[in-house]
Amino acid sequence: MLYGAASLPTFRRGGGAALTLGSQKRVSKWGRAVHVESGVLLDIRNVTKDFPGTRALDDVSMEILEGEIHGLCGENGAGKSTLMKILSGTHPYGTYEGQILFAGEPVRFAGIRDSEARGIRIIHQEMALVKQMTVAENIFLGAERARYGIVDQMKLYSETRELLSRFGLNVPATAFVGTLGVGQQQMVEIAKALRGHVRLLILDEPTSALNDSEVESLMTTLRELRNAGVTCIYISHKLRELFDIADRITVLRDGRCIGTRPTRDVTEDDVIAMMVGRAPTGRFPPKTRTAGKVMLSVRDWTVRNPENKELYAVRGVSFDVRAGEILGISGLMGSGRTELLQSLFGEYGFQPSGEIAVEGKECSIHSSRDAIALGMALVTEDRKNTGLILMHSVIHNMTLPSLPDLSNGAVVDTNSELASTLGMVRELNIKAPSIESRVDTLSGGNQQKVSIAKWLMTRPRILMLDEPTRGIDVGTKYQVYELMDRLAASGMAIVMVSSELPEILGMSDRVLVMHEGAVAGIVGADEASPERIMSLAAMGAQEGAQKGA
């Protein structure tokens, strides 16, 4: 049931007049209201931005207070990234309507350099680091400390160490970025953004690839930055993070600003309701599936690491997954979850050994071509690099694995290609201006749906999903969950890797827990709990079993 007006949380509305939040104003001699010691650092007024065929922002107004961490959330396609690109100068003045005031003065950024000159820095979800260069060289790339055209190495590294120390970033200045973990690379991105004068730091999904300890380290750093007077806009689909770090939260939906509230005055359900336009009916759909015959059987599967053949990425893994079942795979980062799926699909590892049987028939898989022929499909963890060709269209991405079935000899049957694509767009409710649109113009949630759709078009019997809801909003997540349940109910066997425990517990019929490349335990849904899964993931089979006893 949709919320009625009386039951909606009382958010400040985004359209119309600019929000005041207690700021003091006076009228200038030109008749324009200006701030006087208002505490408002950023004032966005009635901003509208159009792209061909779609309105990304529609009369958006909001304020960011100086010295706060301001959470920004909304479904994929709500307009968050577009708004941040306007603030960072990526979308220059003149390509949008409305007005932006920074520290009380109207600003018209012609490019990124203009916004950086004002002290605005943005950290994008995709890190932009040169892995063959050191931490210091990355941080000062484009602003090298040089004399007479020669880089002053001593000054470069001393300033880097000072910057890292000042903000408590525990990263060695001389290390090559390619040798660092994802969490440390994220810290390098933050240090790079904090170089020079910074008043406003924008972080777009900064924890999408971080583990729990790295997330906590980032939160500590952001609190220290707030104490040092740096204002932050924190964009995330992870509501727990927003409630942990943000002073206030603004919700966007369909390009409109739904409102802003102090975090202490709202609940997660309130925010979800504002994001999707209705009261939440539960995070996961009711299960409508029943387990049938064994579709995939794996015995003693062992795979060596292709980069270091002395090490094992997967060790002696055995499991079955049945038709009509969702088998969740949990474990800490580095436990071998992704390597397991990729190796079963024929795309990872050195000298794999063990047995694989599909519907009771033993088989050999040496490549993804073999796996597809056996009715297997793999939706990869990284949709931007391994799941999709971003510069190609929706239709070309979606039909790529199915071209042999859509062709007459060497010629693609364009009518079949078009009909199949449109059918998937309707079934998965993919929002795109057209099926000829480039995939990189779609929101993250719609990109993920295209990634799933391209494999569903192969009509798989066994579907493997690696982090299927990473980087997508709660509304799209629910749609993916409903799709998974519907596919399983139709008789498909599903294997799902996820780093989110609520997702593992809410969607899995059984949970396989991995520890250091091996199976620590397989737990039924009725026995699974966060404590039991985490003890197995952190300590392995024997220790986890003893703790759970």
C-alpha positions in Angstrom: 0.0 0.0 0.0 1.3 3.5 -0.8 1.9 5.9 2.0 -0.7 8.5 2.4 0.2 12.1 3.0 -0.5 11.7 6.7 1.8 8.7 7.2 4.8 10.0 5.3 7.8 11.2 7.4 7.9 14.9 7.6 10.7 15.7 5.2 11.5 19.2 3.9 10.4 19.3 0.3 13.0 19.8 -2.4 11.2 21.9 -5.1 10.2 25.5 -5.0 11.9 27.9 -2.6 15.4 27.2 -1.3 15.5 25.6 2.2 16.7 27.9 5.0 17.5 25.6 7.9 17.7 28.5 10.2 20.1 30.5 8.0 19.9 34.3 8.1 19.5 36.2 4.8 19.4 39.7 3.5 18.6 41.1 0.1 21.5 42.5 -1.9 21.2 45.7 -4.0 20.5 43.5 -7.0 17.4 42.0 -5.2 19.1 38.6 -4.7 19.0 36.9 -1.3 22.5 36.2 0.0 23.7 34.4 3.2 25.1 36.2 6.1 26.9 33.8 8.6 24.2 31.2 7.9 26.4 28.1 8.4 25.3 27.0 4.9 28.3 26.0 2.8 26.4 24.8 -0.3 23.0 26.1 -1.5 21.5 24.3 -4.5 18.5 26.1 -5.9 16.0 24.7 -8.4 18.5 22.8 -10.5 17.2 21.0 -13.5 19.3 18.8 -15.9 18.1 17.1 -19.0 19.7 14.4 -21.2 18.3 13.2 -24.5 15.0 11.4 -23.7 15.2 11.8 -20.0 15.1 14.4 -17.2 17.8 13.5 -14.7 17.2 16.3 -12.2 13.9 18.1 -11.8 13.9 21.4 -9.8 16.2 20.1 -7.1 16.9 22.3 -4.1 18.9 21.4 -1.0 21.5 22.8 1.5 24.7 21.4 2.9 25.7 22.9 6.3 29.4 23.7 6.9 31.2 21.0 9.0 28.5 18.3 8.6 28.6 14.8 7.0 25.5 14.9 4.8 24.1 11.6 3.6 22.6 11.4 0.1 20.6 8.4 -1.0 18.1 7.3 -3.6 17.4 4.5 -6.0 19.6 4.0 -9.0 18.7 6.7 -11.6 17.4 9.1 -8.9 19.9 11.8 -10.0 22.6 11.5 -7.3 25.6 11.1 -9.6 24.3 13.8 -12.0 24.0 16.3 -9.2 27.5 15.5 -8.0 28.9 15.9 -11.5 27.3 19.4 -11.6 29.0 20.2 -8.3 32.3 19.0 -9.5 32.2 20.8 -12.8 32.0 17.6 -14.9 28.7 19.0 -16.2 29.6 22.7 -16.6 27.5 25.7 -16.1 25.1 26.2 -19.1 24.2 22.5 -19.4 21.7 22.8 -16.6 19.2 25.3 -15.2 19.1 26.7 -11.7 21.7 28.3 -9.4 24.4 27.0 -7.0 25.8 29.1 -4.2 29.0 28.1 -2.5 30.0 29.9 0.8 27.2 32.4 -0.1 28.5 33.3 -3.6 27.0 32.2 -6.9 29.3 29.8 -8.7 29.5 28.9 -12.4 31.9 26.0 -12.9 33.2 25.6 -16.4 35.1 22.5 -15.5 36.7 20.4 -12.7 39.6 22.9 -12.2 37.1 25.6 -11.3 35.4 23.5 -8.6 38.7 22.3 -7.2 39.9 25.9 -7.0 36.9 26.5 -4.7 37.9 23.5 -2.5 35.4 21.0 -3.8 36.8 17.5 -4.4 35.0 14.3 -5.4 36.0 10.6 -5.0 34.2 8.5 -7.6 33.1 4.9 -7.1 35.6 3.8 -9.7 39.1 4.6 -8.4 41.3 6.6 -10.8 44.8 5.6 -9.7 47.9 4.6 -11.7 48.9 1.3 -10.2 52.4 1.4 -11.6 53.2 4.6 -9.7 53.8 5.1 -6.0 51.4 6.4 -3.5 53.1 9.8 -3.4 53.3 10.1 -7.2 49.5 9.3 -7.4 48.6 11.8 -4.8 50.5 14.7 -6.5 49.9 13.6 -10.1 49.3 16.8 -12.0 50.6 18.9 -9.1 54.1 17.6 -8.9 56.7 19.3 -6.6 59.2 20.4 -9.2 62.2 22.8 -9.6 63.4 23.8 -13.0 61.3 21.0 -14.6 62.7 18.3 -12.3 60.5 16.6 -9.7 61.8 17.3 -6.1 61.6 13.7 -4.8 62.4 14.7 -1.2 59.7 17.3 -1.1 57.2 15.0 -2.9 57.6 12.3 -0.3 57.9 14.5 2.8 54.7 16.3 1.9 52.9 13.0 1.2 54.0 11.6 4.6 52.8 14.8 6.3 49.4 14.6 4.5 49.0 10.9 5.4 49.9 11.5 9.0 47.7 14.6 9.4 44.6 12.6 8.4 45.6 9.3 10.0 45.9 7.4 6.7 48.0 4.4 7.3 49.5 3.9 3.8 53.2 3.9 2.9 54.2 6.8 0.7 56.7 4.8 -1.3 54.6 1.7 -2.0 53.4 1.1 -5.6 49.6 1.4 -5.6 49.2 -1.9 -7.5 50.6 -3.7 -4.4 48.0 -2.3 -2.1 44.7 -3.7 -1.1 41.4 -2.1 -2.2 40.9 -0.5 1.2 44.4 1.1 1.1 43.8 2.3 -2.4 40.6 4.0 -1.2 42.7 5.8 1.4 45.1 7.0 -1.4 42.1 8.4 -3.2 41.0 10.2 -0.1 44.6 11.6 0.4 44.7 12.7 -3.2 41.4 14.5 -2.8 42.6 16.2 0.4 45.7 17.6 -1.2 45.6 21.3 -1.1 42.7 23.4 0.1 39.5 21.3 0.7 36.2 22.6 2.0 33.8 20.0 0.6 34.6 16.4 0.0 32.1 14.3 -2.0 32.3 10.5 -1.7 30.3 8.3 -4.2 29.7 4.8 -2.9 33.2 4.7 -1.2 32.7 1.3 0.5 31.4 -0.8 -2.4 34.6 -2.9 -2.5 35.7 -2.6 1.2 35.6 -5.2 3.9 34.2 -4.5 7.4 37.5 -3.4 8.9 38.3 -1.1 6.0 34.9 0.4 6.2 35.4 1.2 9.9 38.8 2.7 9.1 37.2 4.9 6.5 34.4 6.0 9.0 37.1 6.9 11.5 38.9 9.0 8.9 35.7 10.8 7.9 34.9 11.7 11.5 38.4 13.1 11.9 37.9 15.2 8.8 34.6 16.5 10.1 36.4 17.5 13.4 39.0 19.3 11.2 36.2 21.3 9.6 35.9 19.5 6.3 32.3 19.2 5.0 31.4 15.8 3.4 28.6 14.6 1.1 28.4 10.8 1.5 26.5 8.9 -1.2 25.6 5.3 -0.4 23.0 2.6 -0.9 24.0 1.1 2.5 21.6 2.7 4.9 23.4 1.3 8.0 26.5 3.3 6.9 24.5 6.5 6.4 22.9 6.1 9.8 26.3 5.5 11.4 28.1 8.5 9.8 25.7 11.1 8.5 24.4 14.1 10.5 21.5 14.6 8.1 20.1 12.6 5.1 18.6 13.9 1.9 16.5 11.5 -0.3 16.3 11.9 -4.1 13.7 10.0 -6.2 13.2 10.2 -9.9 15.3 13.3 -10.2 13.4 15.1 -7.4 14.5 16.1 -3.9 12.0 14.4 -1.6 13.4 16.0 1.5 16.1 16.3 4.2 15.9 15.2 7.8 18.3 14.9 10.8 19.4 11.3 11.0 18.3 11.0 14.6 14.7 11.8 13.6 14.2 9.0 11.0 14.4 5.2 10.8 15.7 3.0 7.9 12.2 2.2 7.0 11.3 5.9 6.8 14.2 6.5 4.4 13.3 3.4 2.3 9.7 4.6 2.0 10.9 8.0 0.7 13.3 6.3 -1.8 10.8 3.9 -3.3 7.5 5.9 -2.7 5.8 3.2 -0.6 6.0 1.6 2.8 8.5 -1.3 2.9 6.8 -4.7 2.9 9.9 -6.6 4.0 13.5 -6.7 2.7 13.1 -10.1 1.1 10.2 -11.8 -0.8 8.4 -14.9 0.6 9.9 -18.1 -0.8 7.7 -19.8 -3.3 10.2 -22.5 -4.4 10.7 -26.2 -3.7 14.0 -28.1 -4.0 14.1 -30.9 -6.6 16.8 -33.0 -8.2 20.5 -32.3 -7.9 21.5 -30.1 -10.9 25.2 -29.4 -10.0 27.5 -31.7 -8.1 31.0 -30.7 -7.2 33.5 -33.0 -5.5 37.0 -32.2 -4.1 37.4 -29.2 -6.4 40.9 -27.7 -6.1 42.4 -24.8 -8.0 45.8 -23.3 -7.9 46.3 -19.5 -8.0 47.3 -18.6 -11.6 49.5 -15.8 -10.4 51.3 -17.9 -7.8 51.1 -21.6 -8.7 52.4 -22.6 -5.3 49.2 -21.3 -3.7 45.7 -22.8 -3.7 42.8 -20.5 -4.3 40.2 -23.3 -3.8 41.0 -26.4 -1.7 38.9 -29.6 -1.7 35.5 -28.0 -2.1 32.4 -30.3 -2.4 28.7 -29.4 -2.5 25.5 -30.0 -4.4 22.9 -27.6 -5.5 19.3 -28.7 -6.5 16.7 -27.4 -8.9 14.5 -24.9 -7.2 17.2 -24.1 -4.6 19.3 -21.0 -3.8 22.6 -22.0 -2.3 24.3 -19.0 -0.7 28.1 -18.8 -0.4 29.4 -16.7 2.4 32.9 -15.9 3.7 35.4 -13.1 4.3 37.2 -11.4 1.4 39.9 -13.6 0.1 38.2 -16.8 1.2 37.9 -18.1 -2.4 34.2 -17.4 -3.1 34.7 -15.6 -6.4 37.6 -17.9 -7.4 35.3 -20.9 -6.9 32.6 -19.6 -9.2 35.0 -18.4 -11.9 36.9 -21.7 -11.9 33.6 -23.8 -12.2 32.8 -21.6 -15.2 36.2 -22.4 -16.7 37.6 -18.9 -16.4 40.0 -19.0 -13.5 42.8 -21.1 -12.1 45.8 -23.3 -12.9 45.5 -27.1 -13.1 42.0 -27.5 -11.5 41.2 -30.9 -10.2 38.1 -32.7 -8.9 34.8 -33.7 -10.3 31.9 -31.7 -11.8 28.6 -33.3 -12.7 25.6 -31.6 -14.3 22.3 -33.4 -13.8 24.2 -36.5 -12.8 26.5 -36.6 -15.8 30.3 -36.0 -15.2 31.7 -33.3 -17.4 34.9 -31.3 -18.1 34.8 -27.5 -18.3 37.9 -25.8 -19.8 36.3 -22.5 -20.8 33.1 -20.5 -20.5 32.1 -21.9 -23.9 32.0 -25.4 -22.3 30.1 -24.1 -19.3 27.5 -22.3 -21.4 27.0 -25.4 -23.5 26.2 -27.3 -20.3 23.5 -24.8 -19.3 25.6 -22.8 -16.8 25.7 -19.0 -16.5 27.8 -16.6 -14.4 26.9 -13.0 -13.5 30.3 -11.6 -12.4 31.0 -9.5 -9.4 32.4 -6.5 -11.4 29.8 -5.6 -14.0 31.7 -2.6 -15.4 34.9 -4.6 -16.2 33.9 -8.2 -16.7 30.1 -8.2 -17.0 29.4 -5.6 -19.7 30.9 -3.7 -22.6 30.0 -0.3 -21.4 30.5 1.5 -24.7 28.1 -0.9 -26.5 24.4 -0.7 -26.6 21.9 -2.5 -24.4 20.8 -4.9 -27.2 24.4 -5.8 -28.2 25.4 -6.5 -24.6 22.3 -8.5 -23.9 22.5 -10.8 -26.9 26.3 -11.3 -26.9 26.3 -14.8 -25.3 23.2 -15.9 -27.3 24.3 -14.9 -30.8 24.7 -18.6 -32.0 21.0 -19.1 -31.1 20.0 -15.9 -32.8 21.8 -16.4 -36.0 21.2 -18.2 -39.3 24.7 -19.4 -40.1 27.0 -16.4 -39.9 24.1 -13.8 -40.2 22.4 -12.5 -37.1 18.6 -12.7 -37.3 17.8 -9.1 -36.3 14.1 -9.7 -35.8 14.8 -12.5 -33.2 17.5 -10.3 -31.6 15.1 -7.4 -31.2 12.2 -9.6 -30.0 14.4 -11.4 -27.4 15.9 -8.1 -26.1 12.5 -6.3 -25.8 11.1 -9.3 -24.0 13.9 -9.2 -21.4 13.6 -5.5 -21.0 9.9 -5.9 -20.1 10.5 -8.9 -17.9 13.2 -7.3 -15.8 11.7 -3.8 -16.0 14.9 -2.3 -17.4 14.7 1.5 -17.7 16.6 2.8 -20.7 15.8 5.5 -23.3 16.0 2.7 -25.9 17.7 -0.6 -26.4 20.2 1.2 -28.7 21.4 3.3 -25.7 24.9 2.8 -24.6 25.1 0.8 -21.3 27.3 3.3 -19.6 24.5 5.9 -19.8 22.3 3.7 -17.6 22.1 3.7 -13.8 24.0 1.1 -11.8 20.8 -0.9 -11.1 19.8 -1.0 -14.7 23.3 -2.0 -15.7 23.1 -4.9 -13.3 19.7 -5.9 -14.8 21.3 -5.9 -18.3 24.1 -8.1 -16.9 21.6 -10.6 -15.5 19.4 -10.5 -18.6 22.2 -11.3 -21.0 22.8 -14.6 -19.2 19.1 -15.4 -18.8 18.8 -15.2 -22.6 21.0 -18.3 -22.8 18.2 -20.2 -20.9 20.6 -21.6 -18.2 19.7 -24.4 -15.9 22.4 -23.4 -13.4 22.7 -19.7 -12.6 25.7 -18.4 -10.6 25.5 -14.9 -9.2 28.6 -13.2 -7.7 27.5 -10.2 -5.5 24.2 -9.7 -7.5 23.1 -6.6 -5.7 26.4 -4.8 -5.1 26.1 -1.0 -5.7 22.3 -1.0 -6.3 19.5 0.6 -4.3 17.0 -1.2 -2.0 14.2 -1.0 -4.5 16.2 -2.6 -7.3 17.5 -5.1 -4.8 14.0 -6.3 -4.0 13.3 -6.7 -7.8 16.5 -8.8 -8.1 15.4 -10.9 -5.1 11.9 -11.5 -6.6 13.5 -12.5 -9.9 15.8 -15.0 -8.1 12.9 -16.6 -6.3 10.9 -16.7 -9.5 13.7 -18.4 -11.4 14.3 -20.9 -8.6 10.6 -21.7 -8.5 10.7 -22.4 -12.2 13.3 -25.1 -11.6 16.6 -23.3 -12.0 19.4 -24.0 -9.6 21.0 -20.8 -8.2 24.4 -20.3 -6.5 24.8 -16.8 -5.0 27.9 -15.3 -3.5 27.3 -12.3 -1.2 29.2 -10.3 1.3 26.0 -9.1 2.9 24.9 -11.4 5.8 21.2 -10.2 5.7 21.1 -11.0 2.0 22.6 -14.5 2.6 20.2 -15.2 5.4 17.2 -13.7 3.7 17.6 -15.5 0.3 19.4 -18.8 0.9 17.9 -22.2 1.4 21.3 -23.4 2.5 24.6 -21.5 3.2 28.0 -22.7 2.3 30.6 -20.9 4.3 34.2 -20.7 3.0 37.4 -20.1 4.9 40.8 -19.8 3.3 39.7 -21.5 0.1 38.0 -24.5 1.8 34.4 -25.3 3.0 34.1 -24.4 6.6 30.5 -25.7 6.8 27.2 -25.9 5.1 24.3 -24.7 7.2 20.5 -25.0 6.6 18.3 -21.9 6.5 16.6 -22.9 9.8 20.0 -23.2 11.5 21.8 -20.2 10.0 22.5 -17.2 12.1 24.9 -14.3 11.8 27.0 -15.5 14.7 27.3 -19.1 13.3 28.2 -18.0 9.8 30.7 -15.4 11.0 32.4 -17.8 13.3 32.8 -20.4 10.5 34.0 -17.7 8.1 36.6 -16.2 10.5 37.9 -19.4 12.2 37.2 -22.3 9.8 35.4 -25.6 10.3 36.7 -27.0 13.6 37.0 -23.7 15.5 33.7 -22.4 14.2 31.9 -25.6 15.1 33.4 -25.5 18.6 32.3 -21.9 19.2 28.8 -22.6 17.8 28.4 -25.7 20.0 
